Amino acid sequence: MGVNALFDSLGGGDVTAKLIDGLQAPANVYIYGGLANEPLHLSSNIPLFSGVNISGIADAIWVRSLSEDERKQIFHNYSRYLKGDLSTKTFKEYHFKDIKEALELSKTHATEGKILLRP
């Protein structure tokens, strides 16, 4: 399908592994969460040596370095932005097996809201 980037908040489990397996090298995977609360098991056919780069974004380390007042201010601002400038709406939801249809829809309706994939 030509997908070569993945931003993943699950950080493990079967869904993340399947998404990584579906990437077209060269590709980049950015794991920024651990919502799945499961280990990440990569299949042996993952083309790690042919251009799939997996990295993590560890903002929790930075947050822990802040003072209590700084954290409160950041979370207050973030909450406010989620209701305003960073708010988003869901346009349509698809089952993971219908990813091709979801990608096709995103080409023509990308500005109408998020297109979510559900396991």
N, CA, C and O atoms as a GROMACS GRO file, in nm:
protein
  476
    1MET      N    1   0.081  -0.120   0.000
    1MET     CA    2   0.000   0.000   0.000
    1MET      C    3   0.085   0.126   0.000
    1MET      O    4   0.032   0.236  -0.013
    2GLY      N    5   0.216   0.113   0.014
    2GLY     CA    6   0.303   0.229   0.010
    2GLY      C    7   0.316   0.306   0.140
    2GLY      O    8   0.371   0.416   0.140
    3VAL      N    9   0.268   0.250   0.250
    3VAL     CA   10   0.278   0.319   0.379
    3VAL      C   11   0.421   0.303   0.431
    3VAL      O   12   0.474   0.192   0.437
    4ASN      N   13   0.483   0.416   0.468
    4ASN     CA   14   0.621   0.407   0.515
    4ASN      C   15   0.648   0.484   0.643
    4ASN      O   16   0.763   0.515   0.674
    5ALA      N   17   0.541   0.517   0.719
    5ALA     CA   18   0.559   0.581   0.849
    5ALA      C   19   0.448   0.535   0.942
    5ALA      O   20   0.333   0.520   0.901
    6LEU      N   21   0.483   0.514   1.068
    6LEU     CA   22   0.386   0.470   1.168
    6LEU      C   23   0.415   0.543   1.298
    6LEU      O   24   0.527   0.540   1.349
    7PHE      N   25   0.313   0.610   1.351
    7PHE     CA   26   0.319   0.671   1.483
    7PHE      C   27   0.228   0.586   1.571
    7PHE      O   28   0.106   0.582   1.550
    8ASP      N   29   0.286   0.520   1.669
    8ASP     CA   30   0.212   0.419   1.744
    8ASP      C   31   0.208   0.451   1.892
    8ASP      O   32   0.312   0.466   1.956
    9SER      N   33   0.088   0.462   1.947
    9SER     CA   34   0.073   0.486   2.090
    9SER      C   35   0.053   0.355   2.167
    9SER      O   36   0.058   0.355   2.290
   10LEU      N   37   0.029   0.245   2.096
   10LEU     CA   38   0.008   0.117   2.162
   10LEU      C   39   0.138   0.062   2.219
   10LEU      O   40   0.141   0.016   2.333
   11GLY      N   41   0.245   0.068   2.142
   11GLY     CA   42   0.376   0.028   2.190
   11GLY      C   43   0.396  -0.120   2.210
   11GLY      O   44   0.491  -0.160   2.278
   12GLY      N   45   0.311  -0.202   2.154
   12GLY     CA   46   0.327  -0.347   2.168
   12GLY      C   47   0.201  -0.419   2.126
   12GLY      O   48   0.104  -0.358   2.082
   13GLY      N   49   0.204  -0.549   2.141
   13GLY     CA   50   0.088  -0.630   2.107
   13GLY      C   51   0.079  -0.664   1.959
   13GLY      O   52   0.163  -0.623   1.879
   14ASP      N   53  -0.024  -0.739   1.926
   14ASP     CA   54  -0.042  -0.788   1.789
   14ASP      C   55  -0.070  -0.678   1.688
   14ASP      O   56  -0.023  -0.684   1.574
   15VAL      N   57  -0.147  -0.577   1.728
   15VAL     CA   58  -0.183  -0.472   1.632
   15VAL      C   59  -0.058  -0.397   1.587
   15VAL      O   60  -0.039  -0.373   1.468
   16THR      N   61   0.027  -0.359   1.682
   16THR     CA   62   0.151  -0.288   1.645
   16THR      C   63   0.238  -0.376   1.556
   16THR      O   64   0.292  -0.327   1.457
   17ALA      N   65   0.251  -0.502   1.589
   17ALA     CA   66   0.333  -0.593   1.508
   17ALA      C   67   0.278  -0.604   1.366
   17ALA      O   68   0.355  -0.604   1.270
   18LYS      N   69   0.146  -0.614   1.351
   18LYS     CA   70   0.086  -0.624   1.218
   18LYS      C   71   0.105  -0.495   1.138
   18LYS      O   72   0.130  -0.499   1.018
   19LEU      N   73   0.094  -0.381   1.206
   19LEU     CA   74   0.115  -0.254   1.138
   19LEU      C   75   0.260  -0.242   1.089
   19LEU      O   76   0.284  -0.197   0.977
   20ILE      N   77   0.354  -0.282   1.171
   20ILE     CA   78   0.495  -0.278   1.131
   20ILE      C   79   0.520  -0.372   1.014
   20ILE      O   80   0.590  -0.337   0.920
   21ASP      N   81   0.462  -0.491   1.021
   21ASP     CA   82   0.478  -0.588   0.911
   21ASP      C   83   0.424  -0.533   0.779
   21ASP      O   84   0.473  -0.571   0.672
   22GLY      N   85   0.325  -0.445   0.785
   22GLY     CA   86   0.264  -0.392   0.664
   22GLY      C   87   0.334  -0.272   0.603
   22GLY      O   88   0.292  -0.223   0.499
   23LEU      N   89   0.440  -0.225   0.666
   23LEU     CA   90   0.511  -0.109   0.614
   23LEU      C   91   0.595  -0.144   0.492
   23LEU      O   92   0.640  -0.258   0.476
   24GLN      N   93   0.615  -0.046   0.408
   24GLN     CA   94   0.700  -0.062   0.291
   24GLN      C   95   0.832   0.009   0.317
   24GLN      O   96   0.835   0.129   0.341
   25ALA      N   97   0.942  -0.067   0.313
   25ALA     CA   98   1.074  -0.010   0.337
   25ALA      C   99   1.114   0.079   0.220
   25ALA      O  100   1.079   0.048   0.106
   26PRO      N  101   1.185   0.188   0.245
   26PRO     CA  102   1.230   0.234   0.375
   26PRO      C  103   1.114   0.295   0.454
   26PRO      O  104   1.027   0.361   0.397
   27ALA      N  105   1.114   0.271   0.585
   27ALA     CA  106   1.004   0.318   0.670
   27ALA      C  107   1.056   0.354   0.809
   27ALA      O  108   1.163   0.310   0.851
   28ASN      N  109   0.977   0.435   0.878
   28ASN     CA  110   1.010   0.474   1.015
   28ASN      C  111   0.890   0.448   1.105
   28ASN      O  112   0.776   0.479   1.070
   29VAL      N  113   0.919   0.390   1.222
   29VAL     CA  114   0.819   0.364   1.324
   29VAL      C  115   0.857   0.446   1.446
   29VAL      O  116   0.970   0.439   1.494
   30TYR      N  117   0.762   0.524   1.495
   30TYR     CA  118   0.784   0.605   1.615
   30TYR      C  119   0.686   0.558   1.722
   30TYR      O  120   0.566   0.580   1.711
   31ILE      N  121   0.738   0.495   1.824
   31ILE     CA  122   0.654   0.445   1.933
   31ILE      C  123   0.660   0.548   2.045
   31ILE      O  124   0.767   0.579   2.097
   32TYR      N  125   0.543   0.600   2.083
   32TYR     CA  126   0.540   0.705   2.183
   32TYR      C  127   0.448   0.674   2.301
   32TYR      O  128   0.414   0.763   2.379
   33GLY      N  129   0.408   0.549   2.314
   33GLY     CA  130   0.322   0.513   2.426
   33GLY      C  131   0.328   0.364   2.452
   33GLY      O  132   0.397   0.289   2.382
   34GLY      N  133   0.256   0.324   2.554
   34GLY     CA  134   0.250   0.183   2.592
   34GLY      C  135   0.110   0.142   2.628
   34GLY      O  136   0.089   0.068   2.724
   35LEU      N  137   0.011   0.190   2.552
   35LEU     CA  138  -0.128   0.165   2.584
   35LEU      C  139  -0.166   0.017   2.581
   35LEU      O  140  -0.256  -0.026   2.653
   36ALA      N  141  -0.097  -0.060   2.498
   36ALA     CA  142  -0.128  -0.203   2.489
   36ALA      C  143  -0.086  -0.278   2.614
   36ALA      O  144  -0.140  -0.384   2.646
   37ASN      N  145   0.011  -0.223   2.685
   37ASN     CA  146   0.065  -0.287   2.805
   37ASN      C  147   0.107  -0.431   2.775
   37ASN      O  148   0.090  -0.521   2.857
   38GLU      N  149   0.162  -0.450   2.656
   38GLU     CA  150   0.210  -0.581   2.611
   38GLU      C  151   0.347  -0.561   2.547
   38GLU      O  152   0.378  -0.452   2.499
   39PRO      N  153   0.429  -0.665   2.546
   39PRO     CA  154   0.558  -0.652   2.478
   39PRO      C  155   0.540  -0.643   2.327
   39PRO      O  156   0.440  -0.688   2.271
   40LEU      N  157   0.640  -0.584   2.262
   40LEU     CA  158   0.640  -0.576   2.117
   40LEU      C  159   0.721  -0.693   2.064
   40LEU      O  160   0.842  -0.701   2.085
   41HIS      N  161   0.654  -0.785   1.994
   41HIS     CA  162   0.719  -0.900   1.932
   41HIS      C  163   0.720  -0.879   1.782
   41HIS      O  164   0.615  -0.871   1.719
   42LEU      N  165   0.839  -0.869   1.727
   42LEU     CA  166   0.851  -0.851   1.583
   42LEU      C  167   0.863  -0.985   1.514
   42LEU      O  168   0.931  -1.076   1.563
   43SER      N  169   0.796  -0.997   1.400
   43SER     CA  170   0.804  -1.122   1.325
   43SER      C  171   0.942  -1.132   1.260
   43SER      O  172   1.011  -1.031   1.243
   44SER      N  173   0.980  -1.252   1.226
   44SER     CA  174   1.112  -1.272   1.166
   44SER      C  175   1.121  -1.217   1.024
   44SER      O  176   1.231  -1.201   0.972
   45ASN      N  177   1.008  -1.187   0.962
   45ASN     CA  178   1.013  -1.134   0.826
   45ASN      C  179   1.017  -0.981   0.822
   45ASN      O  180   1.014  -0.922   0.714
   46ILE      N  181   1.024  -0.918   0.938
   46ILE     CA  182   1.033  -0.772   0.941
   46ILE      C  183   1.166  -0.730   0.880
   46ILE      O  184   1.271  -0.781   0.920
   47PRO      N  185   1.164  -0.640   0.786
   47PRO     CA  186   1.288  -0.605   0.715
   47PRO      C  187   1.374  -0.503   0.790
   47PRO      O  188   1.402  -0.396   0.736
   48LEU      N  189   1.414  -0.534   0.912
   48LEU     CA  190   1.496  -0.442   0.990
   48LEU      C  191   1.624  -0.403   0.919
   48LEU      O  192   1.671  -0.290   0.931
   49PHE      N  193   1.680  -0.496   0.846
   49PHE     CA  194   1.807  -0.468   0.780
   49PHE      C  195   1.789  -0.414   0.639
   49PHE      O  196   1.887  -0.396   0.566
   50SER      N  197   1.664  -0.390   0.600
   50SER     CA  198   1.642  -0.332   0.467
   50SER      C  199   1.568  -0.199   0.476
   50SER      O  200   1.506  -0.156   0.379
   51GLY      N  201   1.575  -0.134   0.592
   51GLY     CA  202   1.526   0.002   0.598
   51GLY      C  203   1.408   0.033   0.686
   51GLY      O  204   1.352   0.142   0.670
   52VAL      N  205   1.365  -0.054   0.777
   52VAL     CA  206   1.260  -0.019   0.871
   52VAL      C  207   1.327   0.019   1.002
   52VAL      O  208   1.390  -0.064   1.068
   53ASN      N  209   1.313   0.146   1.039
   53ASN     CA  210   1.374   0.198   1.160
   53ASN      C  211   1.268   0.213   1.268
   53ASN      O  212   1.163   0.274   1.244
   54ILE      N  213   1.294   0.157   1.385
   54ILE     CA  214   1.200   0.165   1.496
   54ILE      C  215   1.265   0.246   1.607
   54ILE      O  216   1.376   0.214   1.652
   55SER      N  217   1.196   0.352   1.650
   55SER     CA  218   1.250   0.434   1.759
   55SER      C  219   1.137   0.473   1.853
   55SER      O  220   1.019   0.460   1.821
   56GLY      N  221   1.176   0.520   1.968
   56GLY     CA  222   1.079   0.560   2.068
   56GLY      C  223   1.094   0.705   2.105
   56GLY      O  224   1.203   0.763   2.097
   57ILE      N  225   0.984   0.764   2.146
   57ILE     CA  226   0.983   0.902   2.193
   57ILE      C  227   0.950   0.896   2.341
   57ILE      O  228   0.839   0.858   2.378
   58ALA      N  229   1.044   0.933   2.426
   58ALA     CA  230   1.028   0.917   2.570
   58ALA      C  231   1.003   1.052   2.637
   58ALA      O  232   1.090   1.105   2.706
   59ASP      N  233   0.883   1.105   2.617
   59ASP     CA  234   0.854   1.233   2.680
   59ASP      C  235   0.831   1.222   2.830
   59ASP      O  236   0.838   1.322   2.900
   60ALA      N  237   0.805   1.102   2.880
   60ALA     CA  238   0.784   1.084   3.024
   60ALA      C  239   0.910   1.119   3.102
   60ALA      O  240   0.901   1.168   3.215
   61ILE      N  241   1.026   1.093   3.046
   61ILE     CA  242   1.152   1.128   3.113
   61ILE      C  243   1.162   1.279   3.129
   61ILE      O  244   1.199   1.329   3.235
   62TRP      N  245   1.128   1.352   3.024
   62TRP     CA  246   1.131   1.498   3.029
   62TRP      C  247   1.029   1.550   3.131
   62TRP      O  248   1.061   1.640   3.210
   63VAL      N  249   0.908   1.495   3.129
   63VAL     CA  250   0.804   1.541   3.222
   63VAL      C  251   0.847   1.521   3.367
   63VAL      O  252   0.822   1.608   3.451
   64ARG      N  253   0.912   1.410   3.397
   64ARG     CA  254   0.957   1.385   3.534
   64ARG      C  255   1.065   1.484   3.577
   64ARG      O  256   1.084   1.505   3.697
   65SER      N  257   1.134   1.545   3.483
   65SER     CA  258   1.239   1.641   3.518
   65SER      C  259   1.182   1.778   3.555
   65SER      O  260   1.256   1.864   3.605
   66LEU      N  261   1.054   1.801   3.532
   66LEU     CA  262   0.992   1.930   3.559
   66LEU      C  263   0.948   1.941   3.705
   66LEU      O  264   0.928   1.841   3.773
   67SER      N  265   0.935   2.063   3.750
   67SER     CA  266   0.882   2.085   3.885
   67SER      C  267   0.732   2.059   3.883
   67SER      O  268   0.670   2.052   3.777
   68GLU      N  269   0.673   2.044   4.000
   68GLU     CA  270   0.529   2.020   4.011
   68GLU      C  271   0.450   2.135   3.948
   68GLU      O  272   0.352   2.111   3.879
   69ASP      N  273   0.493   2.259   3.972
   69ASP     CA  274   0.424   2.376   3.914
   69ASP      C  275   0.433   2.376   3.762
   69ASP      O  276   0.336   2.408   3.694
   70GLU      N  277   0.549   2.341   3.708
   70GLU     CA  278   0.564   2.336   3.563
   70GLU      C  279   0.474   2.229   3.502
   70GLU      O  280   0.411   2.252   3.398
   71ARG      N  281   0.467   2.112   3.567
   71ARG     CA  282   0.379   2.006   3.517
   71ARG      C  283   0.233   2.050   3.519
   71ARG      O  284   0.160   2.028   3.423
   72LYS      N  285   0.190   2.111   3.628
   72LYS     CA  286   0.051   2.157   3.637
   72LYS      C  287   0.019   2.257   3.527
   72LYS      O  288  -0.089   2.251   3.467
   73GLN      N  289   0.110   2.348   3.500
   73GLN     CA  290   0.088   2.449   3.396
   73GLN      C  291   0.079   2.384   3.259
   73GLN      O  292  -0.009   2.418   3.180
   74ILE      N  293   0.168   2.290   3.230
   74ILE     CA  294   0.166   2.222   3.100
   74ILE      C  295   0.036   2.143   3.083
   74ILE      O  296  -0.027   2.151   2.977
   75PHE      N  297  -0.005   2.067   3.184
   75PHE     CA  298  -0.127   1.987   3.173
   75PHE      C  299  -0.250   2.076   3.164
   75PHE      O  300  -0.347   2.041   3.096
   76HIS      N  301  -0.248   2.189   3.232
   76HIS     CA  302  -0.360   2.284   3.223
   76HIS      C  303  -0.370   2.337   3.080
   76HIS      O  304  -0.479   2.339   3.022
   77ASN      N  305  -0.258   2.381   3.024
   77ASN     CA  306  -0.258   2.433   2.887
   77ASN      C  307  -0.300   2.325   2.787
   77ASN      O  308  -0.377   2.352   2.695
   78TYR      N  309  -0.248   2.205   2.806
   78TYR     CA  310  -0.279   2.095   2.715
   78TYR      C  311  -0.429   2.066   2.716
   78TYR      O  312  -0.490   2.050   2.610
   79SER      N  313  -0.488   2.061   2.834
   79SER     CA  314  -0.632   2.036   2.845
   79SER      C  315  -0.711   2.144   2.772
   79SER      O  316  -0.809   2.115   2.704
   80ARG      N  317  -0.669   2.269   2.788
   80ARG     CA  318  -0.737   2.381   2.722
   80ARG      C  319  -0.724   2.368   2.570
   80ARG      O  320  -0.821   2.389   2.498
   81TYR      N  321  -0.605   2.334   2.521
   81TYR     CA  322  -0.584   2.321   2.377
   81TYR      C  323  -0.664   2.206   2.318
   81TYR      O  324  -0.710   2.216   2.204
   82LEU      N  325  -0.680   2.099   2.392
   82LEU     CA  326  -0.757   1.985   2.341
   82LEU      C  327  -0.902   2.022   2.314
   82LEU      O  328  -0.968   1.963   2.229
   83LYS      N  329  -0.951   2.120   2.386
   83LYS     CA  330  -1.089   2.166   2.366
   83LYS      C  331  -1.097   2.274   2.259
   83LYS      O  332  -1.207   2.311   2.216
   84GLY      N  333  -0.982   2.325   2.214
   84GLY     CA  334  -0.981   2.434   2.117
   84GLY      C  335  -0.895   2.402   1.996
   84GLY      O  336  -0.935   2.326   1.909
   85ASP      N  337  -0.774   2.462   1.992
   85ASP     CA  338  -0.687   2.450   1.875
   85ASP      C  339  -0.650   2.307   1.839
   85ASP      O  340  -0.634   2.277   1.720
   86LEU      N  341  -0.636   2.218   1.936
   86LEU     CA  342  -0.595   2.080   1.908
   86LEU      C  343  -0.712   1.982   1.903
   86LEU      O  344  -0.693   1.861   1.894
   87SER      N  345  -0.835   2.035   1.908
   87SER     CA  346  -0.949   1.945   1.905
   87SER      C  347  -0.959   1.878   1.769
   87SER      O  348  -0.914   1.934   1.668
   88THR      N  349  -1.015   1.763   1.766
   88THR     CA  350  -1.029   1.689   1.641
   88THR      C  351  -1.161   1.614   1.643
   88THR      O  352  -1.216   1.585   1.749
   89LYS      N  353  -1.208   1.582   1.527
   89LYS     CA  354  -1.330   1.503   1.519
   89LYS      C  355  -1.301   1.376   1.439
   89LYS      O  356  -1.210   1.371   1.357
   90THR      N  357  -1.380   1.276   1.465
   90THR     CA  358  -1.368   1.149   1.394
   90THR      C  359  -1.464   1.152   1.275
   90THR      O  360  -1.584   1.176   1.292
   91PHE      N  361  -1.411   1.128   1.158
   91PHE     CA  362  -1.493   1.125   1.037
   91PHE      C  363  -1.554   0.986   1.016
   91PHE      O  364  -1.673   0.973   0.989
   92LYS      N  365  -1.470   0.883   1.030
   92LYS     CA  366  -1.518   0.747   1.007
   92LYS      C  367  -1.428   0.648   1.078
   92LYS      O  368  -1.309   0.674   1.098
   93GLU      N  369  -1.484   0.534   1.116
   93GLU     CA  370  -1.407   0.427   1.179
   93GLU      C  371  -1.415   0.301   1.093
   93GLU      O  372  -1.518   0.270   1.034
   94TYR      N  373  -1.301   0.230   1.090
   94TYR     CA  374  -1.294   0.105   1.014
   94TYR      C  375  -1.232  -0.003   1.100
   94TYR      O  376  -1.154   0.025   1.191
   95HIS      N  377  -1.268  -0.125   1.071
   95HIS     CA  378  -1.202  -0.240   1.132
   95HIS      C  379  -1.064  -0.251   1.066
   95HIS      O  380  -1.047  -0.215   0.950
   96PHE      N  381  -0.967  -0.302   1.141
   96PHE     CA  382  -0.830  -0.314   1.092
   96PHE      C  383  -0.824  -0.390   0.959
   96PHE      O  384  -0.740  -0.360   0.874
   97LYS      N  385  -0.910  -0.487   0.940
   97LYS     CA  386  -0.909  -0.567   0.817
   97LYS      C  387  -0.949  -0.484   0.695
   97LYS      O  388  -0.925  -0.525   0.581
   98ASP      N  389  -1.009  -0.367   0.717
   98ASP     CA  390  -1.053  -0.280   0.608
   98ASP      C  391  -0.958  -0.163   0.587
   98ASP      O  392  -1.000  -0.056   0.543
   99ILE      N  393  -0.830  -0.183   0.618
   99ILE     CA  394  -0.732  -0.075   0.611
   99ILE      C  395  -0.719  -0.018   0.470
   99ILE      O  396  -0.699   0.103   0.454
  100LYS      N  397  -0.730  -0.101   0.368
  100LYS     CA  398  -0.718  -0.050   0.230
  100LYS      C  399  -0.829   0.049   0.199
  100LYS      O  400  -0.805   0.154   0.139
  101GLU      N  401  -0.950   0.017   0.240
  101GLU     CA  402  -1.063   0.108   0.219
  101GLU      C  403  -1.043   0.238   0.297
  101GLU      O  404  -1.072   0.347   0.246
  102ALA      N  405  -0.994   0.227   0.420
  102ALA     CA  406  -0.968   0.346   0.501
  102ALA      C  407  -0.862   0.435   0.437
  102ALA      O  408  -0.876   0.557   0.437
  103LEU      N  409  -0.757   0.376   0.383
  103LEU     CA  410  -0.652   0.454   0.317
  103LEU      C  411  -0.705   0.522   0.191
  103LEU      O  412  -0.670   0.637   0.164
  104GLU      N  413  -0.788   0.454   0.116
  104GLU     CA  414  -0.847   0.515  -0.003
  104GLU      C  415  -0.935   0.634   0.036
  104GLU      O  416  -0.930   0.738  -0.029
  105LEU      N  417  -1.014   0.619   0.140
  105LEU     CA  418  -1.100   0.728   0.184
  105LEU      C  419  -1.016   0.846   0.232
  105LEU      O  420  -1.054   0.962   0.210
  106SER      N  421  -0.904   0.819   0.295
  106SER     CA  422  -0.820   0.928   0.346
  106SER      C  423  -0.763   1.013   0.233
  106SER      O  424  -0.730   1.130   0.254
  107LYS      N  425  -0.750   0.956   0.115
  107LYS     CA  426  -0.698   1.034   0.000
  107LYS      C  427  -0.795   1.142  -0.045
  107LYS      O  428  -0.753   1.245  -0.097
  108THR      N  429  -0.924   1.118  -0.027
  108THR     CA  430  -1.023   1.212  -0.076
  108THR      C  431  -1.094   1.290   0.034
  108THR      O  432  -1.162   1.389   0.006
  109HIS      N  433  -1.080   1.246   0.160
  109HIS     CA  434  -1.152   1.310   0.270
  109HIS      C  435  -1.060   1.343   0.387
  109HIS      O  436  -1.105   1.344   0.502
  110ALA      N  437  -0.934   1.370   0.360
  110ALA     CA  438  -0.836   1.389   0.467
  110ALA      C  439  -0.865   1.508   0.557
  110ALA      O  440  -0.823   1.509   0.673
  111THR      N  441  -0.935   1.607   0.508
  111THR     CA  442  -0.960   1.726   0.589
  111THR      C  443  -1.090   1.721   0.668
  111THR      O  444  -1.123   1.815   0.739
  112GLU      N  445  -1.164   1.611   0.657
  112GLU     CA  446  -1.294   1.603   0.722
  112GLU      C  447  -1.288   1.544   0.863
  112GLU      O  448  -1.390   1.540   0.932
  113GLY      N  449  -1.173   1.500   0.907
  113GLY     CA  450  -1.159   1.444   1.040
  113GLY      C  451  -1.075   1.318   1.038
  113GLY      O  452  -1.031   1.273   0.932
  114LYS      N  453  -1.053   1.262   1.154
  114LYS     CA  454  -0.971   1.142   1.167
  114LYS      C  455  -1.044   1.021   1.112
  114LYS      O  456  -1.166   1.009   1.125
  115ILE      N  457  -0.969   0.933   1.051
  115ILE     CA  458  -1.020   0.804   1.009
  115ILE      C  459  -0.952   0.703   1.099
  115ILE      O  460  -0.831   0.680   1.088
  116LEU      N  461  -1.029   0.642   1.188
  116LEU     CA  462  -0.972   0.554   1.289
  116LEU      C  463  -0.977   0.408   1.246
  116LEU      O  464  -1.071   0.364   1.180
  117LEU      N  465  -0.873   0.335   1.284
  117LEU     CA  466  -0.871   0.190   1.264
  117LEU      C  467  -0.889   0.122   1.399
  117LEU      O  468  -0.821   0.156   1.496
  118ARG      N  469  -0.980   0.028   1.405
  118ARG     CA  470  -1.009  -0.045   1.528
  118ARG      C  471  -0.974  -0.192   1.511
  118ARG      O  472  -1.000  -0.251   1.406
  119PRO      N  473  -0.914  -0.252   1.615
  119PRO     CA  474  -0.883  -0.396   1.605
  119PRO      C  475  -1.009  -0.480   1.608
  119PRO      O  476  -1.001  -0.603   1.601
   0.00000   0.00000   0.00000
